[in-house]
Amino acid sequence: MRIKKGSRVTFHYELRDDKGNIIDSTFDSDPVIYIQGEGEIIEGLEEFLEGEEPGFEAKVTIPPEKAYGVTSQDLIVFAGPENFEDNVEIEVGSTVETEDPDGNTVVFRIVEVTEDKVYLDGNHPLADKTLDYKVEVLEVH
């Protein structure tokens, strides 16, 4: 069976950045299971897998526009330290969660801390990155 919209796909992947460093891999763990056409994986990978079948193995390079997007300056904001609950660790690299006006959870990374401001970045950590995937399709239903 070939991958098409609505297919339940099981696959392994290895993800590398444009310098060849491994970012993530499922080859030594459980594979990913997703439904084709539901936006559960990045657009470029979903497009690449369309029409393939179990046993398919390949490598693909996906540009930021088809992966995690390009950095949006609108998602870089700041707040005062008083806006954080006491149990939140305010240090560069940590993450905080909040809700958008629609009630969806939004995750921000703390990118800078000054005496009176905490700068937050809501862009995906892989925004602006060209990604290299190695994939192996295991099952298609």
C-alpha positions, 0 to 999 in steps of 0.5 A: 500500500502506498502512502496517501492522505489518511494513511497511517504511516510508521517510519524511522528517521534520523535528523541532521542539521546542515553541518551533519550533526545528529539532532534526533533519531528513532532508529534505536527506539520506537518509530514514529506513527502519523496520519498522512495529510493531517499535519502531524509531521513537517510539511516537507517530510510529509510531501516527500513520503507521499506515494511511497510504500513500506521498505522505502529508504531515502535521504532528503534535505528540507528547507526551513520554509517546509520544515519549522519555518523562518524566524518571526520577530513577532514571536520574540517578546519580553516580560518583566520578572514579576510576570513569572510565578515563583516556581519558574526558573528564569535563566537563559535556555529554559522554557516557559509555557503560556496560553494564546488568546485561543487557549492553545499552549505556547512554549517560549525559550528564554533567550536573554535576562536583564535586570528588568526584562526577560526576553522570550522566543516563541519560534521553534528551536529549528526555525531557519534551519535546513534539515537533512532526514534519513527515513525508512518506511516500515508500515502503511495502513 
